[in-house]
Amino acid sequence: MTVEDPFRWFEDDADPAVAEWQKQANAKTIEELAISPNAAAVAAAVRATFEDIIMCTAPERFGDT
């Protein structure tokens, strides 16, 4: 059985298309958060939930993906 993964291309961080998609997604996120009345609450919840992870680890590559 073959399962298609239409998002597999996102794993190629050397692909300029992936970098451009990330740039656009980040810009959209910043834009949406800037107008959201819930932005501060969301940021506080993320910090409270992931503070130990965000502050103590960096992304790591394992194998080819």
HTML snippet that shows the backbone in 3Dmol.js (N, CA, C, O; Angstrom):
<script src="https://3Dmol.org/build/3Dmol-min.js"></script>
<div id="view" style="width:600px;height:400px;position:relative"></div>
<script>
const pdb = `
ATOM      1  N   MET A   1       0.842  -1.180   0.000  1.00  0.00           N
ATOM      2  CA  MET A   1       0.000   0.000   0.000  1.00  0.00           C
ATOM      3  C   MET A   1       0.887   1.243   0.000  1.00  0.00           C
ATOM      4  O   MET A   1       1.859   1.325   0.751  1.00  0.00           O
ATOM      5  N   THR A   2       0.545   2.198  -0.840  1.00  0.00           N
ATOM      6  CA  THR A   2       1.285   3.449  -0.917  1.00  0.00           C
ATOM      7  C   THR A   2       0.440   4.574  -0.346  1.00  0.00           C
ATOM      8  O   THR A   2      -0.729   4.736  -0.699  1.00  0.00           O
ATOM      9  N   VAL A   3       1.039   5.333   0.525  1.00  0.00           N
ATOM     10  CA  VAL A   3       0.357   6.488   1.102  1.00  0.00           C
ATOM     11  C   VAL A   3       1.068   7.731   0.587  1.00  0.00           C
ATOM     12  O   VAL A   3       2.274   7.888   0.778  1.00  0.00           O
ATOM     13  N   GLU A   4       0.321   8.612  -0.064  1.00  0.00           N
ATOM     14  CA  GLU A   4       0.914   9.838  -0.589  1.00  0.00           C
ATOM     15  C   GLU A   4       1.055  10.866   0.524  1.00  0.00           C
ATOM     16  O   GLU A   4       0.188  10.989   1.389  1.00  0.00           O
ATOM     17  N   ASP A   5       2.146  11.591   0.489  1.00  0.00           N
ATOM     18  CA  ASP A   5       2.399  12.654   1.456  1.00  0.00           C
ATOM     19  C   ASP A   5       2.632  13.946   0.685  1.00  0.00           C
ATOM     20  O   ASP A   5       3.760  14.223   0.277  1.00  0.00           O
ATOM     21  N   PRO A   6       1.581  14.744   0.476  1.00  0.00           N
ATOM     22  CA  PRO A   6       1.729  15.960  -0.320  1.00  0.00           C
ATOM     23  C   PRO A   6       2.573  17.032   0.371  1.00  0.00           C
ATOM     24  O   PRO A   6       2.888  18.057  -0.234  1.00  0.00           O
ATOM     25  N   PHE A   7       2.933  16.806   1.614  1.00  0.00           N
ATOM     26  CA  PHE A   7       3.715  17.789   2.360  1.00  0.00           C
ATOM     27  C   PHE A   7       5.172  17.378   2.529  1.00  0.00           C
ATOM     28  O   PHE A   7       5.932  18.060   3.217  1.00  0.00           O
ATOM     29  N   ARG A   8       5.558  16.298   1.923  1.00  0.00           N
ATOM     30  CA  ARG A   8       6.927  15.785   2.054  1.00  0.00           C
ATOM     31  C   ARG A   8       7.953  16.813   1.581  1.00  0.00           C
ATOM     32  O   ARG A   8       9.063  16.867   2.111  1.00  0.00           O
ATOM     33  N   TRP A   9       7.596  17.619   0.600  1.00  0.00           N
ATOM     34  CA  TRP A   9       8.533  18.591   0.038  1.00  0.00           C
ATOM     35  C   TRP A   9       8.968  19.623   1.082  1.00  0.00           C
ATOM     36  O   TRP A   9      10.019  20.246   0.931  1.00  0.00           O
ATOM     37  N   PHE A  10       8.167  19.810   2.142  1.00  0.00           N
ATOM     38  CA  PHE A  10       8.545  20.754   3.200  1.00  0.00           C
ATOM     39  C   PHE A  10       9.806  20.312   3.948  1.00  0.00           C
ATOM     40  O   PHE A  10      10.452  21.128   4.605  1.00  0.00           O
ATOM     41  N   GLU A  11      10.153  19.051   3.854  1.00  0.00           N
ATOM     42  CA  GLU A  11      11.314  18.532   4.571  1.00  0.00           C
ATOM     43  C   GLU A  11      12.634  18.955   3.931  1.00  0.00           C
ATOM     44  O   GLU A  11      13.687  18.834   4.557  1.00  0.00           O
ATOM     45  N   ASP A  12      12.595  19.443   2.705  1.00  0.00           N
ATOM     46  CA  ASP A  12      13.820  19.855   2.012  1.00  0.00           C
ATOM     47  C   ASP A  12      14.113  21.318   2.329  1.00  0.00           C
ATOM     48  O   ASP A  12      13.734  22.215   1.576  1.00  0.00           O
ATOM     49  N   ASP A  13      14.795  21.550   3.456  1.00  0.00           N
ATOM     50  CA  ASP A  13      15.031  22.926   3.877  1.00  0.00           C
ATOM     51  C   ASP A  13      16.057  23.659   3.015  1.00  0.00           C
ATOM     52  O   ASP A  13      16.310  24.843   3.238  1.00  0.00           O
ATOM     53  N   ALA A  14      16.647  22.983   2.044  1.00  0.00           N
ATOM     54  CA  ALA A  14      17.537  23.640   1.088  1.00  0.00           C
ATOM     55  C   ALA A  14      16.778  24.150  -0.140  1.00  0.00           C
ATOM     56  O   ALA A  14      17.337  24.870  -0.967  1.00  0.00           O
ATOM     57  N   ASP A  15      15.512  23.775  -0.251  1.00  0.00           N
ATOM     58  CA  ASP A  15      14.680  24.170  -1.389  1.00  0.00           C
ATOM     59  C   ASP A  15      14.220  25.618  -1.214  1.00  0.00           C
ATOM     60  O   ASP A  15      13.575  25.933  -0.214  1.00  0.00           O
ATOM     61  N   PRO A  16      14.531  26.494  -2.152  1.00  0.00           N
ATOM     62  CA  PRO A  16      14.086  27.889  -2.043  1.00  0.00           C
ATOM     63  C   PRO A  16      12.564  28.017  -1.936  1.00  0.00           C
ATOM     64  O   PRO A  16      12.070  28.973  -1.338  1.00  0.00           O
ATOM     65  N   ALA A  17      11.828  27.086  -2.496  1.00  0.00           N
ATOM     66  CA  ALA A  17      10.366  27.123  -2.400  1.00  0.00           C
ATOM     67  C   ALA A  17       9.905  26.911  -0.954  1.00  0.00           C
ATOM     68  O   ALA A  17       8.919  27.507  -0.520  1.00  0.00           O
ATOM     69  N   VAL A  18      10.614  26.068  -0.218  1.00  0.00           N
ATOM     70  CA  VAL A  18      10.287  25.845   1.192  1.00  0.00           C
ATOM     71  C   VAL A  18      10.580  27.105   1.996  1.00  0.00           C
ATOM     72  O   VAL A  18       9.765  27.514   2.824  1.00  0.00           O
ATOM     73  N   ALA A  19      11.723  27.718   1.764  1.00  0.00           N
ATOM     74  CA  ALA A  19      12.074  28.957   2.462  1.00  0.00           C
ATOM     75  C   ALA A  19      11.063  30.063   2.157  1.00  0.00           C
ATOM     76  O   ALA A  19      10.694  30.829   3.047  1.00  0.00           O
ATOM     77  N   GLU A  20      10.620  30.148   0.922  1.00  0.00           N
ATOM     78  CA  GLU A  20       9.634  31.167   0.545  1.00  0.00           C
ATOM     79  C   GLU A  20       8.293  30.888   1.211  1.00  0.00           C
ATOM     80  O   GLU A  20       7.631  31.810   1.687  1.00  0.00           O
ATOM     81  N   TRP A  21       7.890  29.626   1.246  1.00  0.00           N
ATOM     82  CA  TRP A  21       6.639  29.277   1.911  1.00  0.00           C
ATOM     83  C   TRP A  21       6.705  29.644   3.388  1.00  0.00           C
ATOM     84  O   TRP A  21       5.753  30.198   3.937  1.00  0.00           O
ATOM     85  N   GLN A  22       7.845  29.332   4.040  1.00  0.00           N
ATOM     86  CA  GLN A  22       8.012  29.669   5.453  1.00  0.00           C
ATOM     87  C   GLN A  22       7.956  31.178   5.666  1.00  0.00           C
ATOM     88  O   GLN A  22       7.334  31.648   6.619  1.00  0.00           O
ATOM     89  N   LYS A  23       8.596  31.930   4.792  1.00  0.00           N
ATOM     90  CA  LYS A  23       8.588  33.387   4.885  1.00  0.00           C
ATOM     91  C   LYS A  23       7.161  33.920   4.801  1.00  0.00           C
ATOM     92  O   LYS A  23       6.759  34.765   5.601  1.00  0.00           O
ATOM     93  N   GLN A  24       6.405  33.427   3.839  1.00  0.00           N
ATOM     94  CA  GLN A  24       5.023  33.874   3.663  1.00  0.00           C
ATOM     95  C   GLN A  24       4.137  33.442   4.835  1.00  0.00           C
ATOM     96  O   GLN A  24       3.291  34.212   5.289  1.00  0.00           O
ATOM     97  N   ALA A  25       4.326  32.230   5.317  1.00  0.00           N
ATOM     98  CA  ALA A  25       3.538  31.742   6.447  1.00  0.00           C
ATOM     99  C   ALA A  25       3.842  32.557   7.706  1.00  0.00           C
ATOM    100  O   ALA A  25       2.929  32.895   8.460  1.00  0.00           O
ATOM    101  N   ASN A  26       5.107  32.870   7.934  1.00  0.00           N
ATOM    102  CA  ASN A  26       5.478  33.683   9.091  1.00  0.00           C
ATOM    103  C   ASN A  26       4.880  35.079   8.998  1.00  0.00           C
ATOM    104  O   ASN A  26       4.388  35.611   9.993  1.00  0.00           O
ATOM    105  N   ALA A  27       4.919  35.672   7.817  1.00  0.00           N
ATOM    106  CA  ALA A  27       4.355  37.008   7.624  1.00  0.00           C
ATOM    107  C   ALA A  27       2.853  37.000   7.896  1.00  0.00           C
ATOM    108  O   ALA A  27       2.332  37.921   8.525  1.00  0.00           O
ATOM    109  N   LYS A  28       2.158  35.971   7.429  1.00  0.00           N
ATOM    110  CA  LYS A  28       0.716  35.859   7.653  1.00  0.00           C
ATOM    111  C   LYS A  28       0.418  35.674   9.139  1.00  0.00           C
ATOM    112  O   LYS A  28      -0.532  36.259   9.658  1.00  0.00           O
ATOM    113  N   THR A  29       1.216  34.873   9.819  1.00  0.00           N
ATOM    114  CA  THR A  29       1.024  34.660  11.253  1.00  0.00           C
ATOM    115  C   THR A  29       1.209  35.960  12.024  1.00  0.00           C
ATOM    116  O   THR A  29       0.400  36.290  12.892  1.00  0.00           O
ATOM    117  N   ILE A  30       2.267  36.694  11.712  1.00  0.00           N
ATOM    118  CA  ILE A  30       2.524  37.975  12.373  1.00  0.00           C
ATOM    119  C   ILE A  30       1.380  38.946  12.121  1.00  0.00           C
ATOM    120  O   ILE A  30       0.935  39.645  13.031  1.00  0.00           O
ATOM    121  N   GLU A  31       0.908  38.983  10.882  1.00  0.00           N
ATOM    122  CA  GLU A  31      -0.210  39.859  10.518  1.00  0.00           C
ATOM    123  C   GLU A  31      -1.479  39.507  11.309  1.00  0.00           C
ATOM    124  O   GLU A  31      -2.147  40.390  11.847  1.00  0.00           O
ATOM    125  N   GLU A  32      -1.797  38.230  11.370  1.00  0.00           N
ATOM    126  CA  GLU A  32      -2.997  37.796  12.084  1.00  0.00           C
ATOM    127  C   GLU A  32      -2.883  38.054  13.585  1.00  0.00           C
ATOM    128  O   GLU A  32      -3.845  38.499  14.212  1.00  0.00           O
ATOM    129  N   LEU A  33      -1.719  37.778  14.163  1.00  0.00           N
ATOM    130  CA  LEU A  33      -1.546  38.013  15.596  1.00  0.00           C
ATOM    131  C   LEU A  33      -1.608  39.497  15.940  1.00  0.00           C
ATOM    132  O   LEU A  33      -2.079  39.869  17.014  1.00  0.00           O
ATOM    133  N   ALA A  34      -1.135  40.339  15.034  1.00  0.00           N
ATOM    134  CA  ALA A  34      -1.135  41.775  15.283  1.00  0.00           C
ATOM    135  C   ALA A  34      -2.552  42.327  15.427  1.00  0.00           C
ATOM    136  O   ALA A  34      -2.761  43.310  16.139  1.00  0.00           O
ATOM    137  N   ILE A  35      -3.516  41.714  14.768  1.00  0.00           N
ATOM    138  CA  ILE A  35      -4.897  42.216  14.826  1.00  0.00           C
ATOM    139  C   ILE A  35      -5.784  41.398  15.765  1.00  0.00           C
ATOM    140  O   ILE A  35      -6.954  41.727  15.961  1.00  0.00           O
ATOM    141  N   SER A  36      -5.237  40.351  16.336  1.00  0.00           N
ATOM    142  CA  SER A  36      -6.038  39.478  17.181  1.00  0.00           C
ATOM    143  C   SER A  36      -6.112  39.994  18.617  1.00  0.00           C
ATOM    144  O   SER A  36      -5.085  40.308  19.219  1.00  0.00           O
ATOM    145  N   PRO A  37      -7.318  40.080  19.163  1.00  0.00           N
ATOM    146  CA  PRO A  37      -7.437  40.462  20.572  1.00  0.00           C
ATOM    147  C   PRO A  37      -6.965  39.345  21.506  1.00  0.00           C
ATOM    148  O   PRO A  37      -6.814  39.560  22.709  1.00  0.00           O
ATOM    149  N   ASN A  38      -6.735  38.165  20.955  1.00  0.00           N
ATOM    150  CA  ASN A  38      -6.304  37.012  21.753  1.00  0.00           C
ATOM    151  C   ASN A  38      -4.807  36.758  21.684  1.00  0.00           C
ATOM    152  O   ASN A  38      -4.328  35.792  22.277  1.00  0.00           O
ATOM    153  N   ALA A  39      -4.061  37.587  20.986  1.00  0.00           N
ATOM    154  CA  ALA A  39      -2.640  37.333  20.761  1.00  0.00           C
ATOM    155  C   ALA A  39      -1.856  37.203  22.060  1.00  0.00           C
ATOM    156  O   ALA A  39      -1.043  36.288  22.192  1.00  0.00           O
ATOM    157  N   ALA A  40      -2.077  38.083  23.009  1.00  0.00           N
ATOM    158  CA  ALA A  40      -1.334  38.035  24.272  1.00  0.00           C
ATOM    159  C   ALA A  40      -1.641  36.753  25.043  1.00  0.00           C
ATOM    160  O   ALA A  40      -0.745  36.145  25.628  1.00  0.00           O
ATOM    161  N   ALA A  41      -2.893  36.352  25.039  1.00  0.00           N
ATOM    162  CA  ALA A  41      -3.267  35.123  25.747  1.00  0.00           C
ATOM    163  C   ALA A  41      -2.662  33.892  25.085  1.00  0.00           C
ATOM    164  O   ALA A  41      -2.213  32.970  25.766  1.00  0.00           O
ATOM    165  N   VAL A  42      -2.652  33.882  23.753  1.00  0.00           N
ATOM    166  CA  VAL A  42      -2.045  32.757  23.028  1.00  0.00           C
ATOM    167  C   VAL A  42      -0.545  32.701  23.313  1.00  0.00           C
ATOM    168  O   VAL A  42      -0.006  31.629  23.590  1.00  0.00           O
ATOM    169  N   ALA A  43       0.125  33.840  23.248  1.00  0.00           N
ATOM    170  CA  ALA A  43       1.573  33.878  23.510  1.00  0.00           C
ATOM    171  C   ALA A  43       1.871  33.405  24.924  1.00  0.00           C
ATOM    172  O   ALA A  43       2.818  32.646  25.130  1.00  0.00           O
ATOM    173  N   ALA A  44       1.087  33.834  25.896  1.00  0.00           N
ATOM    174  CA  ALA A  44       1.303  33.412  27.278  1.00  0.00           C
ATOM    175  C   ALA A  44       1.092  31.906  27.431  1.00  0.00           C
ATOM    176  O   ALA A  44       1.844  31.242  28.144  1.00  0.00           O
ATOM    177  N   ALA A  45       0.074  31.371  26.766  1.00  0.00           N
ATOM    178  CA  ALA A  45      -0.185  29.930  26.843  1.00  0.00           C
ATOM    179  C   ALA A  45       0.944  29.122  26.210  1.00  0.00           C
ATOM    180  O   ALA A  45       1.354  28.093  26.747  1.00  0.00           O
ATOM    181  N   VAL A  46       1.439  29.587  25.077  1.00  0.00           N
ATOM    182  CA  VAL A  46       2.552  28.888  24.420  1.00  0.00           C
ATOM    183  C   VAL A  46       3.793  28.936  25.310  1.00  0.00           C
ATOM    184  O   VAL A  46       4.456  27.918  25.513  1.00  0.00           O
ATOM    185  N   ARG A  47       4.103  30.115  25.837  1.00  0.00           N
ATOM    186  CA  ARG A  47       5.274  30.221  26.721  1.00  0.00           C
ATOM    187  C   ARG A  47       5.138  29.328  27.943  1.00  0.00           C
ATOM    188  O   ARG A  47       6.094  28.652  28.325  1.00  0.00           O
ATOM    189  N   ALA A  48       3.960  29.317  28.564  1.00  0.00           N
ATOM    190  CA  ALA A  48       3.751  28.505  29.755  1.00  0.00           C
ATOM    191  C   ALA A  48       3.854  27.017  29.461  1.00  0.00           C
ATOM    192  O   ALA A  48       4.329  26.241  30.290  1.00  0.00           O
ATOM    193  N   THR A  49       3.410  26.629  28.286  1.00  0.00           N
ATOM    194  CA  THR A  49       3.414  25.213  27.926  1.00  0.00           C
ATOM    195  C   THR A  49       4.781  24.725  27.465  1.00  0.00           C
ATOM    196  O   THR A  49       5.198  23.617  27.803  1.00  0.00           O
ATOM    197  N   PHE A  50       5.482  25.561  26.688  1.00  0.00           N
ATOM    198  CA  PHE A  50       6.708  25.100  26.044  1.00  0.00           C
ATOM    199  C   PHE A  50       7.966  25.819  26.492  1.00  0.00           C
ATOM    200  O   PHE A  50       9.019  25.655  25.876  1.00  0.00           O
ATOM    201  N   GLU A  51       7.882  26.607  27.544  1.00  0.00           N
ATOM    202  CA  GLU A  51       9.033  27.413  27.946  1.00  0.00           C
ATOM    203  C   GLU A  51      10.298  26.588  28.147  1.00  0.00           C
ATOM    204  O   GLU A  51      11.372  26.979  27.690  1.00  0.00           O
ATOM    205  N   ASP A  52      10.182  25.465  28.817  1.00  0.00           N
ATOM    206  CA  ASP A  52      11.366  24.647  29.058  1.00  0.00           C
ATOM    207  C   ASP A  52      11.940  24.084  27.765  1.00  0.00           C
ATOM    208  O   ASP A  52      13.154  23.911  27.652  1.00  0.00           O
ATOM    209  N   ILE A  53      11.092  23.799  26.798  1.00  0.00           N
ATOM    210  CA  ILE A  53      11.562  23.275  25.514  1.00  0.00           C
ATOM    211  C   ILE A  53      12.145  24.397  24.664  1.00  0.00           C
ATOM    212  O   ILE A  53      13.236  24.264  24.109  1.00  0.00           O
ATOM    213  N   ILE A  54      11.410  25.505  24.568  1.00  0.00           N
ATOM    214  CA  ILE A  54      11.848  26.620  23.734  1.00  0.00           C
ATOM    215  C   ILE A  54      13.168  27.192  24.225  1.00  0.00           C
ATOM    216  O   ILE A  54      14.032  27.541  23.421  1.00  0.00           O
ATOM    217  N   MET A  55      13.327  27.289  25.515  1.00  0.00           N
ATOM    218  CA  MET A  55      14.512  27.926  26.075  1.00  0.00           C
ATOM    219  C   MET A  55      15.724  26.999  26.152  1.00  0.00           C
ATOM    220  O   MET A  55      16.849  27.470  26.323  1.00  0.00           O
ATOM    221  N   CYS A  56      15.513  25.705  26.029  1.00  0.00           N
ATOM    222  CA  CYS A  56      16.616  24.782  26.293  1.00  0.00           C
ATOM    223  C   CYS A  56      17.046  23.920  25.120  1.00  0.00           C
ATOM    224  O   CYS A  56      18.066  23.238  25.220  1.00  0.00           O
ATOM    225  N   THR A  57      16.326  23.920  24.031  1.00  0.00           N
ATOM    226  CA  THR A  57      16.688  23.032  22.936  1.00  0.00           C
ATOM    227  C   THR A  57      16.714  23.776  21.612  1.00  0.00           C
ATOM    228  O   THR A  57      16.079  24.817  21.442  1.00  0.00           O
ATOM    229  N   ALA A  58      17.453  23.221  20.701  1.00  0.00           N
ATOM    230  CA  ALA A  58      17.504  23.729  19.332  1.00  0.00           C
ATOM    231  C   ALA A  58      17.076  22.597  18.411  1.00  0.00           C
ATOM    232  O   ALA A  58      17.197  21.426  18.771  1.00  0.00           O
ATOM    233  N   PRO A  59      16.577  22.933  17.225  1.00  0.00           N
ATOM    234  CA  PRO A  59      16.210  21.866  16.287  1.00  0.00           C
ATOM    235  C   PRO A  59      17.418  21.004  15.935  1.00  0.00           C
ATOM    236  O   PRO A  59      18.545  21.489  15.842  1.00  0.00           O
ATOM    237  N   GLU A  60      17.161  19.750  15.747  1.00  0.00           N
ATOM    238  CA  GLU A  60      18.211  18.816  15.359  1.00  0.00           C
ATOM    239  C   GLU A  60      17.754  18.016  14.154  1.00  0.00           C
ATOM    240  O   GLU A  60      16.574  17.685  14.031  1.00  0.00           O
ATOM    241  N   ARG A  61      18.693  17.705  13.260  1.00  0.00           N
ATOM    242  CA  ARG A  61      18.403  16.868  12.110  1.00  0.00           C
ATOM    243  C   ARG A  61      18.768  15.434  12.475  1.00  0.00           C
ATOM    244  O   ARG A  61      19.850  15.167  12.998  1.00  0.00           O
ATOM    245  N   PHE A  62      17.836  14.508  12.186  1.00  0.00           N
ATOM    246  CA  PHE A  62      18.079  13.095  12.397  1.00  0.00           C
ATOM    247  C   PHE A  62      17.962  12.393  11.059  1.00  0.00           C
ATOM    248  O   PHE A  62      16.898  12.404  10.440  1.00  0.00           O
ATOM    249  N   GLY A  63      19.018  11.799  10.620  1.00  0.00           N
ATOM    250  CA  GLY A  63      19.010  11.114   9.330  1.00  0.00           C
ATOM    251  C   GLY A  63      18.878  12.105   8.191  1.00  0.00           C
ATOM    252  O   GLY A  63      19.459  13.190   8.227  1.00  0.00           O
ATOM    253  N   ASP A  64      18.114  11.728   7.181  1.00  0.00           N
ATOM    254  CA  ASP A  64      17.950  12.554   6.002  1.00  0.00           C
ATOM    255  C   ASP A  64      16.724  13.459   6.061  1.00  0.00           C
ATOM    256  O   ASP A  64      16.486  14.246   5.145  1.00  0.00           O
ATOM    257  N   THR A  65      15.947  13.350   7.136  1.00  0.00           N
ATOM    258  CA  THR A  65      14.735  14.167   7.215  1.00  0.00           C
ATOM    259  C   THR A  65      14.686  14.940   8.512  1.00  0.00           C
ATOM    260  O   THR A  65      13.735  15.684   8.752  1.00  0.00           O
TER     261      THR A  65
END
`;
const viewer = $3Dmol.createViewer("view");
viewer.addModel(pdb, "pdb");
viewer.setStyle({}, {cartoon: {color: "spectrum"}});
viewer.zoomTo();
viewer.render();
</script>
